[in-house]
Amino acid sequence: MTRIRILVGSMPRMLRDIVENAVRLEPDMELVESTEDRNLSMNIKTGRVDVAIVANRNQGREHAQLLLENHQLTLLILTGDGREAHFLQLHETPVAEVSPPGLMAGIRAVAGGGILARAGPESRS
């Protein structure tokens, strides 16, 4: 069984304890590192991390840089109070058919539940 390699980054101590314990209880996950280190990118590379869990401290640029430096990484970003969370990924998605209809279908597929998916072609004229 391939285990999902997890790094827990900077976050409040109580939230860190909860997250670390939750990861340790999962047989298909491995807590590779728990760190307060600001150089997460190096820790992610050396630990061959699949998912980094961090607290959101309005670090959008830093999160984007982590993803650019580690293309296969998934970030799980928690609010400092632990009440909200979201995943952030950067990945390539191949286009099935390279034609105008194929490209438009691809845009709809990757836009998912976004505004492009909710507004059908007839409402964008």
C-alpha positions in Angstrom: 0.0 0.0 0.0 1.3 3.4 -1.0 1.1 5.8 1.9 0.2 9.5 1.5 3.1 11.5 2.8 2.0 14.5 5.0 3.8 17.6 6.2 2.2 19.8 8.9 3.4 23.4 8.7 3.1 26.4 10.9 -0.2 26.7 12.8 -1.5 27.2 16.3 -0.3 24.5 18.7 -3.8 23.1 19.5 -4.7 22.9 15.9 -1.3 21.2 15.1 -1.9 18.6 17.8 -5.4 17.8 16.4 -4.2 17.5 12.8 -1.1 15.4 13.7 -3.2 13.0 15.7 -5.7 12.7 12.9 -3.0 11.8 10.4 -1.3 9.3 12.7 -4.6 7.4 13.1 -4.9 6.8 9.3 -3.2 3.7 8.1 -2.7 5.0 4.6 -1.0 8.3 5.7 2.4 9.0 7.1 3.4 12.1 9.0 6.7 12.9 7.4 7.4 16.1 9.3 5.8 18.7 11.5 7.6 22.0 11.3 7.5 25.7 12.1 10.2 26.3 9.5 9.4 29.1 7.0 11.3 27.3 4.2 8.6 24.7 3.6 9.6 24.2 -0.1 12.9 22.5 0.9 11.2 20.4 3.6 8.5 19.4 1.0 11.2 18.3 -1.5 13.4 16.5 0.9 10.4 14.7 2.5 8.8 13.8 -0.9 5.6 15.2 0.5 2.2 14.6 -1.1 0.1 17.0 1.0 1.2 19.9 3.1 -1.2 21.1 5.8 -0.8 24.8 6.8 -2.7 27.5 8.5 -3.9 30.4 6.4 -2.3 33.6 7.4 -3.1 35.4 4.2 0.0 33.9 2.5 -1.5 33.6 -1.0 1.8 34.4 -2.7 3.7 31.9 -0.5 1.2 29.2 -1.2 1.3 29.9 -5.0 5.2 29.7 -4.8 5.0 26.4 -3.0 2.8 24.9 -5.7 5.0 26.3 -8.5 8.1 24.8 -6.9 6.3 21.5 -6.2 3.9 20.7 -9.0 2.5 17.5 -7.6 1.8 19.0 -4.1 -1.6 19.4 -2.6 -2.0 22.1 0.0 -4.6 21.8 2.7 -5.1 25.3 4.1 -6.9 25.6 7.4 -7.9 28.9 9.0 -6.1 29.6 12.3 -9.2 28.8 14.3 -9.7 25.5 12.4 -13.3 26.4 11.3 -12.7 26.4 7.6 -10.4 24.6 5.2 -9.7 24.3 1.4 -7.4 22.4 -0.9 -5.2 24.1 -3.4 -3.5 22.4 -6.3 -1.6 23.2 -9.4 -1.8 20.5 -12.1 -1.9 19.9 -15.8 -5.1 18.5 -17.3 -4.8 17.1 -20.8 -7.3 18.3 -23.4 -9.2 15.4 -25.0 -10.0 17.0 -28.3 -8.1 20.0 -29.7 -10.8 21.7 -31.6 -13.0 24.7 -30.8 -15.8 22.6 -29.3 -13.2 20.4 -27.5 -11.4 23.4 -26.0 -14.8 24.9 -24.9 -15.7 21.5 -23.3 -12.4 21.4 -21.6 -12.9 24.9 -20.2 -16.3 23.9 -18.8 -14.8 20.7 -17.3 -11.9 22.5 -15.4 -14.2 25.4 -14.4 -16.3 22.8 -12.5 -18.8 24.5 -10.2 -17.5 27.9 -11.1 -19.4 30.7 -12.8 -18.7 29.3 -16.3 -20.3 26.0 -15.4 -23.4 27.7 -13.9 -23.9 30.1 -16.8 -24.7 28.1 -19.9 -23.6 29.2 -23.3 -26.9 30.9 -24.0 -26.4 33.3 -21.0 -23.0 34.4 -22.2 -24.0 35.9 -25.5 
